[in-house]
Amino acid sequence: MNKEQFKKWRKKNGFSQAEAAETLGLKRRMIQYYEKGKKGEKEVQIPKYIRLACEAVELKKKLKKLI
């Protein structure tokens, strides 16, 4: 997952940065770093576990709609 995909995921799910942070168990600042792809001058990669957590959030939403 790259920074564009991450931001698209957040917006698609209707999360503010603060809501995405709470949902994923992160600080809002980390959401900002992931969306910028940088922390200061240092490049930031989105870890695999964050991508998996994003997928889990989407699956949970889809399951709620089915029930």
N, CA, C and O of each residue as an XYZ file, in Angstrom:
268
protein
N       0.857     -1.165      0.000
C       0.000      0.000      0.000
C       0.907      1.233      0.000
O       1.794      1.368      0.844
N       0.670      2.121     -0.955
C       1.446      3.354     -0.983
C       0.641      4.503     -0.379
O      -0.505      4.318      0.032
N       1.241      5.679     -0.329
C       0.586      6.810      0.346
C      -0.725      7.210     -0.317
O      -1.673      7.584      0.372
N      -0.794      7.137     -1.644
C      -2.032      7.482     -2.348
C      -3.141      6.480     -2.048
O      -4.289      6.862     -1.823
N      -2.793      5.206     -2.048
C      -3.768      4.160     -1.741
C      -4.273      4.278     -0.309
O      -5.451      4.050     -0.034
N      -3.374      4.635      0.595
C      -3.758      4.779      1.994
C      -4.754      5.928      2.165
O      -5.773      5.781      2.841
N      -4.454      7.061      1.553
C      -5.348      8.216      1.657
C      -6.696      7.912      0.999
O      -7.747      8.304      1.507
N      -6.653      7.214     -0.128
C      -7.887      6.827     -0.818
C      -8.722      5.902      0.071
O      -9.944      6.035      0.131
N      -8.068      4.971      0.758
C      -8.767      4.067      1.677
C      -9.466      4.862      2.771
O     -10.632      4.617      3.082
N      -8.740      5.819      3.356
C      -9.309      6.621      4.441
C     -10.535      7.395      3.974
O     -11.566      7.395      4.647
N     -10.427      8.044      2.838
C     -11.540      8.848      2.332
C     -12.713      7.966      1.902
O     -13.871      8.307      2.143
N     -12.412      6.837      1.268
C     -13.459      5.910      0.828
C     -14.294      5.423      2.010
O     -15.498      5.199      1.883
N     -13.649      5.263      3.144
C     -14.338      4.783      4.334
C     -14.897      5.915      5.194
O     -15.445      5.671      6.268
N     -14.758      7.140      4.723
C     -15.350      8.285      5.400
C     -14.682      8.667      6.710
O     -15.318      9.259      7.582
N     -13.396      8.331      6.856
C     -12.680      8.645      8.086
C     -11.944      9.969      7.971
O     -11.341     10.276      6.942
N     -12.002     10.745      9.040
C     -11.077     11.875      9.169
C      -9.731     11.246      9.552
O      -9.655     10.049      9.829
N      -8.684     12.054      9.565
C      -7.395     11.499      9.988
C      -7.465     11.010     11.430
O      -6.896      9.970     11.764
N      -8.155     11.750     12.279
C      -8.280     11.352     13.687
C      -9.063     10.051     13.823
O      -8.701      9.191     14.626
N     -10.135      9.901     13.042
C     -10.941      8.671     13.093
C     -10.156      7.474     12.566
O     -10.243      6.379     13.122
N      -9.394      7.679     11.502
C      -8.563      6.596     10.970
C      -7.520      6.182     12.001
O      -7.255      4.994     12.185
N      -6.936      7.160     12.666
C      -5.933      6.862     13.685
C      -6.538      6.032     14.813
O      -5.948      5.041     15.243
N      -7.702      6.433     15.287
C      -8.342      5.694     16.373
C      -8.708      4.279     15.925
O      -8.507      3.318     16.667
N      -9.240      4.154     14.721
C      -9.640      2.854     14.191
C      -8.452      1.907     14.061
O      -8.563      0.713     14.341
N      -7.310      2.454     13.632
C      -6.126      1.627     13.410
C      -5.210      1.535     14.630
O      -4.202      0.829     14.599
N      -5.558      2.248     15.704
C      -4.736      2.214     16.908
C      -3.448      2.997     16.779
O      -2.423      2.628     17.352
N      -3.507      4.086     16.022
C      -2.334      4.923     15.790
C      -2.572      6.341     16.292
O      -3.692      6.701     16.653
N      -1.529      7.128     16.311
C      -1.651      8.564     16.565
C      -2.003      9.241     15.245
O      -1.623      8.767     14.174
N      -2.735     10.357     15.330
C      -3.113     11.088     14.123
C      -1.874     11.495     13.321
O      -1.903     11.524     12.091
N      -0.819     11.799     14.011
C       0.420     12.215     13.330
C       0.942     11.108     12.413
O       1.463     11.396     11.336
N       0.808      9.848     12.827
C       1.272      8.748     11.964
C       0.441      8.674     10.691
O       0.968      8.377      9.619
N      -0.850      8.944     10.805
C      -1.701      8.974      9.610
C      -1.180     10.034      8.661
O      -1.099      9.806      7.454
N      -0.828     11.191      9.198
C      -0.288     12.275      8.374
C       1.024     11.861      7.714
O       1.234     12.138      6.533
N       1.901     11.208      8.453
C       3.167     10.737      7.883
C       2.919      9.738      6.759
O       3.544      9.819      5.702
N       2.014      8.804      6.988
C       1.723      7.801      5.967
C       1.163      8.456      4.704
O       1.506      8.054      3.592
N       0.308      9.457      4.870
C      -0.292     10.108      3.705
C       0.711     10.982      2.957
O       0.607     11.135      1.740
N       1.670     11.550      3.662
C       2.713     12.350      3.018
C       3.823     11.470      2.461
O       4.505     11.834      1.502
N       3.989     10.304      3.082
C       5.084      9.420      2.685
C       6.407      9.859      3.285
O       7.461      9.330      2.933
N       6.350     10.828      4.194
C       7.571     11.351      4.802
C       7.341     11.743      6.247
O       6.237     12.113      6.648
N       8.408     11.652      7.013
C       8.468     12.178      8.375
C       9.677     13.095      8.381
O      10.814     12.654      8.549
N       9.407     14.382      8.193
C      10.504     15.324      7.978
C      11.098     15.054      6.608
O      10.396     15.115      5.598
N      12.365     14.762      6.571
C      13.034     14.427      5.301
C      13.118     12.920      5.075
O      13.474     12.461      3.989
N      12.786     12.159      6.119
C      12.892     10.704      6.046
C      11.644     10.111      5.401
O      10.518     10.469      5.748
N      11.865      9.200      4.457
C      10.755      8.517      3.804
C      10.101      7.530      4.771
O      10.783      6.848      5.536
N       8.773      7.466      4.724
C       8.022      6.563      5.598
C       7.280      5.549      4.733
O       6.554      5.914      3.809
N       7.471      4.285      5.044
C       6.754      3.209      4.372
C       5.584      2.781      5.241
O       5.692      2.762      6.467
N       4.481      2.441      4.619
C       3.333      1.948      5.372
C       3.561      0.454      5.627
O       3.682     -0.332      4.687
N       3.618      0.074      6.904
C       3.891     -1.337      7.220
C       2.777     -2.271      6.740
O       1.623     -1.873      6.587
N       3.160     -3.502      6.512
C       2.218     -4.516      6.045
C       1.059     -4.693      7.019
O      -0.076     -4.903      6.591
N       1.327     -4.610      8.326
C       0.254     -4.811      9.300
C      -0.788     -3.698      9.226
O      -1.945     -3.925      9.579
N      -0.409     -2.507      8.778
C      -1.377     -1.420      8.613
C      -2.260     -1.720      7.400
O      -3.475     -1.524      7.446
N      -1.645     -2.195      6.322
C      -2.425     -2.581      5.144
C      -3.428     -3.677      5.499
O      -4.586     -3.624      5.084
N      -2.986     -4.649      6.253
C      -3.875     -5.739      6.665
C      -4.994     -5.225      7.569
O      -6.136     -5.670      7.460
N      -4.667     -4.290      8.459
C      -5.688     -3.707      9.332
C      -6.718     -2.936      8.503
O      -7.913     -2.994      8.794
N      -6.270     -2.225      7.486
C      -7.188     -1.496      6.600
C      -8.137     -2.461      5.904
O      -9.336     -2.202      5.801
N      -7.596     -3.567      5.430
C      -8.428     -4.583      4.781
C      -9.436     -5.173      5.768
O     -10.584     -5.425      5.404
N      -9.016     -5.390      7.000
C      -9.913     -5.933      8.016
C     -11.060     -4.967      8.318
O     -12.198     -5.396      8.512
N     -10.767     -3.683      8.358
C     -11.802     -2.675      8.601
C     -12.835     -2.719      7.480
O     -14.038     -2.663      7.736
N     -12.367     -2.817      6.246
C     -13.294     -2.884      5.112
C     -14.142     -4.150      5.159
O     -15.347     -4.096      4.912
N     -13.528     -5.281      5.471
C     -14.282     -6.534      5.567
C     -15.338     -6.464      6.658
O     -16.460     -6.939      6.479
N     -14.981     -5.875      7.781
C     -15.926     -5.735      8.886
C     -17.131     -4.896      8.464
O     -18.268     -5.231      8.794
N     -16.884     -3.807      7.735
C     -17.981     -2.960      7.249
C     -18.875     -3.731      6.281
O     -20.100     -3.619      6.336
N     -18.263     -4.511      5.399
C     -19.043     -5.284      4.432
C     -19.899     -6.337      5.132
O     -21.050     -6.552      4.753
N     -19.342     -6.992      6.149
C     -20.086     -7.997      6.896
C     -21.276     -7.382      7.634
O     -22.348     -7.984      7.697
N     -21.091     -6.199      8.185
C     -22.193     -5.526      8.884
C     -23.346     -5.250      7.936
O     -24.509     -5.335      8.328
N     -23.030     -4.919      6.688
C     -24.079     -4.644      5.705
C     -24.859     -5.904      5.350
O     -26.050     -5.829      5.049
N     -24.206     -7.049      5.383
C     -24.841     -8.317      5.030
C     -25.761     -8.840      6.137
O     -26.717     -9.571      5.878
N     -25.454     -8.452      7.356
C     -26.228     -8.982      8.498
C     -27.440     -8.146      8.779
O     -28.198     -8.448      9.701
